[in-house]
Amino acid sequence: MKIILTGGAGFLGSHTAVELVNEGYEPIIIDDFRNSKSFIIDNIEKIIGRKVIFHCADIGDQNKVSTIIKNEKPAGLIHFAADKAVNESVLNPLKYYHNNIGNLIKLLEVINNFNLSSFIFSSSCTVYGEPSCIPVNEKTPIQPAFSPYGYTKQVGEKILTDFFKTKKQTSLTILRYFNPIGAHPSSLIGELPLGIPSNLVPHLTQTAIGKRKQLTIFGNDYNTADGTCIRDYIHVVDLARAHVLSLKNKIMSNNVYNVGVGKGSSVLELVNCFEEINNLNVNYQFGDRRSGDVPEIYADNSLIKKKLNWEPKFSLKDALQHAWNWELELKSKYKVD
Ligand SMILES: NC(=O)c1ccc[n+]([C@@H]2O[C@H](COP(=O)([O-])OP(=O)(O)OC[C@H]3O[C@@H](n4cnc5c(N)ncnc54)[C@H](O)[C@@H]3O)[C@@H](O)[C@H]2O)c1
């Protein structure tokens, strides 16, 4: 069964491609490498031991995407392609509205002419804003967005929900990811930030390897046990498996799931765990709070566990070891700025 992965050369898409192959699906990757590199496709192929179907295209290019769908005849589509840096979205909101909303609409206009049985959307726990109650479940009210990026995920969910009400044959699943980290255990694929990473773990691994001078932890005066923010860190392979299970257990309506391990860890705990498991010292300092960061959020994941039979298999330690191995691999084999 063929499944299109828009943004399939990215961090989450590449791992999902591998997990799909493991479960007998045929991923069809569409990506234009605006935030990835072509060697990721080569490395997916090394992991799966064969060629993967890849099309280089901007998902906003309706002619190209339409031709791909007409020729490939996919059963489903997972929409990863988007811009994802919260801070950048504050500085350049139009980039985010253009790609995350404008190109989503263009994609749906194309899909309108085809019959897909499943559509999965990459959403985010940012839709919950600063929740009044933790852990958050899927019924936790959506709060006003803290950033243009968060707003694009809220609007994306709404656009898709409205659109797929008119396409009764398609099952829509919205996955609200918490904080994906780690890398594939093979060290062949992982997070590949181009430029200065906006996520914690690549900044941490790049500091540990000497590519960055220092890691700044934004804020140590939050009302948490050690003063740093609390997040729900989930291994990228566990997150990827949630997509496969969503396809397998397709339900026709109301498929919104939190994808997190259901446990909060502070930023400082994560840094300490990274140092311990990899036997390293990281040069870090505490800085000011960063706008857009909520103090604490983690998932109530009981719904996805019950409905999709999903369980995380990897620990925080595993994720931090795999992330470090990936950084070492990047340094030894690839030149990425
Ligand atoms: N990584 C996270 O922390 C996180 C958390 C919550 C939600 N998400 C969402 O998950 C999705 C995937 O995130 P990721 O971490 O894999 O990001 P990523 O940047 O690594 O991957 C996205 C991929 O999409 C491609 N892309 C972007 N716009 C495109 C376009 N118009 N046409 C073709 N290709 C395009 C990029 O080149 C990249 O390879 C995004 O929608 C993101 O908002 C990510």
The ligand as an SDF file (V2000), in Angstrom:
LIG
                    3D

 44 48  0  0  0  0  0  0  0  0999 V2000
   10.2730   18.2810   15.2510 N   0  0  0  0  0  0  0  0  0  0  0  0
    9.4430   18.7970   16.1450 C   0  0  0  0  0  0  0  0  0  0  0  0
    9.8670   19.1650   17.2450 O   0  0  0  0  0  0  0  0  0  0  0  0
    7.9730   18.9110   15.8430 C   0  0  0  0  0  0  0  0  0  0  0  0
    7.0620   19.0360   16.9040 C   0  0  0  0  0  0  0  0  0  0  0  0
    5.7060   19.1710   16.6200 C   0  0  0  0  0  0  0  0  0  0  0  0
    5.2700   19.1590   15.2940 C   0  0  0  0  0  0  0  0  0  0  0  0
    6.1660   19.0480   14.2890 N   0  0  0  0  0  0  0  0  0  0  0  0
    5.6870   19.0640   12.9060 C   0  0  0  0  0  0  0  0  0  0  0  0
    6.0700   17.8600   12.2650 O   0  0  0  0  0  0  0  0  0  0  0  0
    6.3440   18.0960   10.8890 C   0  0  0  0  0  0  0  0  0  0  0  0
    7.7030   17.5500   10.5370 C   0  0  0  0  0  0  0  0  0  0  0  0
    8.6650   18.1560   11.3850 O   0  0  0  0  0  0  0  0  0  0  0  0
   10.2000   17.7870   11.2580 P   0  0  0  0  0  0  0  0  0  0  0  0
   10.7920   17.9660   12.5890 O   0  0  0  0  0  0  0  0  0  0  0  0
   10.3720   16.5010   10.5460 O   0  0  0  0  0  0  0  0  0  0  0  0
   10.6790   18.9840   10.3330 O   0  0  0  0  0  0  0  0  0  0  0  0
   11.8080   18.9760    9.2280 P   0  0  0  0  0  0  0  0  0  0  0  0
   12.0510   20.4050    8.8600 O   0  0  0  0  0  0  0  0  0  0  0  0
   12.9530   18.1390    9.6180 O   0  0  0  0  0  0  0  0  0  0  0  0
   11.0640   18.2280    8.0230 O   0  0  0  0  0  0  0  0  0  0  0  0
   10.1510   18.8880    7.1880 C   0  0  0  0  0  0  0  0  0  0  0  0
   10.5250   18.5230    5.7620 C   0  0  0  0  0  0  0  0  0  0  0  0
    9.5770   19.1450    4.9090 O   0  0  0  0  0  0  0  0  0  0  0  0
   10.2610   19.6990    3.8160 C   0  0  0  0  0  0  0  0  0  0  0  0
    9.4130   20.7940    3.3350 N   0  0  0  0  0  0  0  0  0  0  0  0
    8.9700   21.8870    4.0300 C   0  0  0  0  0  0  0  0  0  0  0  0
    8.1600   22.6300    3.2610 N   0  0  0  0  0  0  0  0  0  0  0  0
    8.0890   22.0080    2.0580 C   0  0  0  0  0  0  0  0  0  0  0  0
    7.4160   22.2770    0.8490 C   0  0  0  0  0  0  0  0  0  0  0  0
    6.6370   23.3590    0.7100 N   0  0  0  0  0  0  0  0  0  0  0  0
    7.5560   21.4260   -0.1830 N   0  0  0  0  0  0  0  0  0  0  0  0
    8.3310   20.3140   -0.0690 C   0  0  0  0  0  0  0  0  0  0  0  0
    9.0030   19.9960    1.0670 N   0  0  0  0  0  0  0  0  0  0  0  0
    8.8820   20.8420    2.1110 C   0  0  0  0  0  0  0  0  0  0  0  0
   11.6140   20.1320    4.3230 C   0  0  0  0  0  0  0  0  0  0  0  0
   12.5880   20.1690    3.3260 O   0  0  0  0  0  0  0  0  0  0  0  0
   11.8970   19.0340    5.3570 C   0  0  0  0  0  0  0  0  0  0  0  0
   12.6190   17.9630    4.7760 O   0  0  0  0  0  0  0  0  0  0  0  0
    6.1660   19.5990   10.6830 C   0  0  0  0  0  0  0  0  0  0  0  0
    4.8640   19.8220   10.2010 O   0  0  0  0  0  0  0  0  0  0  0  0
    6.3200   20.1610   12.0700 C   0  0  0  0  0  0  0  0  0  0  0  0
    5.6280   21.3770   12.2340 O   0  0  0  0  0  0  0  0  0  0  0  0
    7.4990   18.9100   14.5370 C   0  0  0  0  0  0  0  0  0  0  0  0
  1  2  1  0
  2  3  2  0
  2  4  1  0
  4  5  1  0
  4 44  2  0
  5  6  2  0
  6  7  1  0
  7  8  2  0
  8  9  1  0
  8 44  1  0
  9 10  1  0
  9 42  1  0
 10 11  1  0
 11 12  1  0
 11 40  1  0
 12 13  1  0
 13 14  1  0
 14 15  2  0
 14 16  1  0
 14 17  1  0
 17 18  1  0
 18 19  2  0
 18 20  1  0
 18 21  1  0
 21 22  1  0
 22 23  1  0
 23 24  1  0
 23 38  1  0
 24 25  1  0
 25 26  1  0
 25 36  1  0
 26 27  1  0
 26 35  1  0
 27 28  2  0
 28 29  1  0
 29 30  1  0
 29 35  2  0
 30 31  1  0
 30 32  2  0
 32 33  1  0
 33 34  2  0
 34 35  1  0
 36 37  1  0
 36 38  1  0
 38 39  1  0
 40 41  1  0
 40 42  1  0
 42 43  1  0
M  CHG  2   8   1  16  -1
M  END
$$$$
